[in-house]
């Protein structure tokens, strides 16, 4: 029974964290065009994720693996597997961000993911 509980808790954790990151990306980063606030939010989200996991006495493995899986799910896809040239795809993506009024959008998205990792490491160090 404990194994089923752990698996269910892990799946719910991955689902909730992924939904929060996706919604924050859509609302803060793209709709309000505030990528720096989103980068800070990502770091705080990961930090608070480890805080909540430690305060609810969740297993470190569930909290860590759910954060790791969500990080992997949010890494942009590799451009090499598509039929369009990678340089052309990069230009299309950059043009999309510029049209929305966000300069260096791909870099800022990756900085948000790095902030997520750094916030998780700091949260792990402080709470576990």
Secondary structure, 3 states (H helix, E strand, C coil): CHHHHHHHHHHHHHHHHHHHHHHHHHHHHHHCCCHHHHHHHHHHHHHHHHHHHHHCCCCHHHHHHHHHHHHHHCCCCCHHHCCCCHHHHHHHHHHHHHHHCCCCHHHHHHHHHHHHHHHHHHHHHHHC
